[in-house]
């Protein structure tokens, strides 16, 4: 029974231990939400430096993946916002690889009706559906739907090989520079500690000198 339950959980709750960022991208505002397992929480909105902000959150929170809402028309056809979101997803993936490496996937997931659901959810709680609040809750609903369906029909952002190699080279160079800086900082710290140890040793020796003189006996003539 235990094995069967474990197999069922693994099959139907495959993202149980996966931390994700949900993104509701927009030209004016971009909503962001986070989940650790099946606990979903809206974070807030961004209006500028959206890509850099998302990468910062990804690094700070240690996320495993990013789920970006994929805007389509009601009938499933491509909308103008779909193409804009695709460009954003590619840009985000490049920034992630350059800073954090290639292991954080960016996934597009159908976001139809999430904004409408977010407004309804906020209003049922007695709150006013402010624009920023809607975007953050829409990102949260994108994650909820994604987890509920185990990521079915999601699509990973893939970079062209030459672009990926360029990003990886930048990532390698950046981390080499960070490691070099770390070694310089550690070296300077060790030198300061050594100077402090030498200073303490000299002070101790200075204090001991009068005691040594007192112990010396005068020679008889």
N, C-alpha and C positions, 0 to 999 in steps of 0.2 A: 504493500500500500504506500509506504514511504517513497519507494523508488518511482511508483506510478505518479504520485503527487509531485515529486521533483521533476519528472519528465514533462508533466502537464504545465508546471510553472515555467520551466525553461522554454517550452514551445509557445506558450501564450503570454508570457511576461518577459520577453527576451531583453527588455530594456530596464529591468528591475534595478540593476546596479549601475545604470548608465546616467551620467550627468549631462544634460543638454541645455543649450541656449535656443530659445525660440525667437524668431525675428519676423516682425510684420513690417516689411520695407515700404517706405513711401518717399516721394520726392520732398515733401515738406516735413514730415515726422516719421520716425521709425521706432516702433515699439519693441521692447525687449522683455523676455521672460526667462525664467530658469527653472529647471526641475532636477531633483536628485531622486532617482527612482520615480515614484508616482505621486510625489508632492509637487504641485505646480504653483509658481509664485511670480506675478508680474513685477518687473524691476523698475521700469520707467521708460522714458522716451529720449531720443536723440534728434537734434536738428542739424548739427554740424559735426564734422569729423566722425561720421557714423562708422566707417570701416575700422578706423584706428580704435574707436571706443569699444567696438565689439571684440577686436583682438585683445585689447587690454583686459576686458572682462573674461575672455576665454583663458588668458594666462593666469589671472588672479584667482578664478574659481576652479581652475583645473578641469575644464569641461572635456567631454569625450567626443562630442559632435555638435554641430549647429544645424538647426532646422529652419529653413527660410520659407515663408509662405509663398506659394506659387499662384499668382492671381490669374484666373481664367474667367471667361464669360460663363453665364449660367449653363449654356449648352456644352461647355467644355472646350470651346474654341479659344485661340490665342488672342489676347487683348494687347493694347499698346503697352500697358503696365507690365505685361508678361515679359516683353523684350527688355524693358528697363530693369526689371528684377533679375533677369538672366545676366545682364551686364554687371549688375551689382554683385551677384553671386560669384561670378568669375573674379571680379576685383577682390572680393573678400577672401576667396580661396588663395589667390596669389599672396595677399598680405599675410595670411595665416602661415603659409609655407615658408615665406621669407623670415618670419619672426619665430614661429613655434615648430616648424618642421612639417612633414607631409602626413602626419598621422591623425589629424583632426578633420574628418569629412564634413563637407558642406552639402546638405541635402535639400532639394526642393520638394515641397509637399503642398498639395492642393489646399488653398485657403478659402475657397468659396464659402460665403455666408458667415465667416468668422467675425467680421466687423459688426454685422447685424446681430449676431449672437452676443457679442461683447456688450453692445448697447442694451440689449434686453436683460443681460445678466446684471449689469450695473443698476438699471432701473428697478429691477426686482429687489435690490438691496436698499432701495430708497435714496440712492445717490444720483447726482446729476451726471449725465454722460458727457463729460468734458472731452475735447478732442484727444488730449494726451492720455487720459485714462482709458479711452477706447482702444488706442493703439497698443498700449501695454497689455490690456486684457485680451485683445485679439491675438497677440503673440502667445499668450498663455493658452488660449483655446487651440491655437495651431499645435502646440505641444501635446495638449490633452488628446486631441484627435489622432495625432501621430502615434502616441503611445497606445491608445485604445485599439488602433488597427495594426499595431506592431510594425509601423513604418511601411505598410503595404502601399504600393504605387509611388513611393518616393523615388527621387532620381538624384544620384550623386553628381556634383559638379566635377567635370574632368577637364584638366588643363592640357593644351597641346604639349607634346613631348618637349619641344624646344623651350617653351615657356616654363614648363615644370623644371627642366634642367637648370635654366637660368635662375629660377627662384631658389632651388636647392643650393646653387653656388653662392647666392647671396646669404642664405641661411648659414652655410658653412663659414663664410667669411665673417659674418656678424658674430658668430659664436667663438671664432678664433680670436677676434678682437676683444670680446668680453672676457675670454679666458686669459688673454695677455694682460688686460687691465687688472683682472683679479690677482694675477701673479705679482704685478707691480705693487698693488695695494698690500698684499700679504708680505711682500719683501720689505716695504717701508714700515709696516707694523712690526715686523721682526727686528728691524734695525732700531726702532724706537725702544722696543723692549730690552734689546741688548744694551743700548746706551743707559737705560734706566738701571739695569742690573749692574753695569760697570760703575755708575754713580753711587749706588748703594754700597758696593764693595769698597770704593774709595772712602766713603764716609765712615764705614765700619773700621777700616784700617786706620784712619785718622784718630778715631776715638780710642783705639787700642794702643797707640804709640806712647802716651803718657804712662800707661800702666806698665809697659815694658821697661821704660826708663826707671821707674821706681823699683822694679825687681832687681835691677843690676846692682851689684855690690862694688864698692870702691876697692881698687887694688891697694894692698899694703906696700909701702916703699921700703 
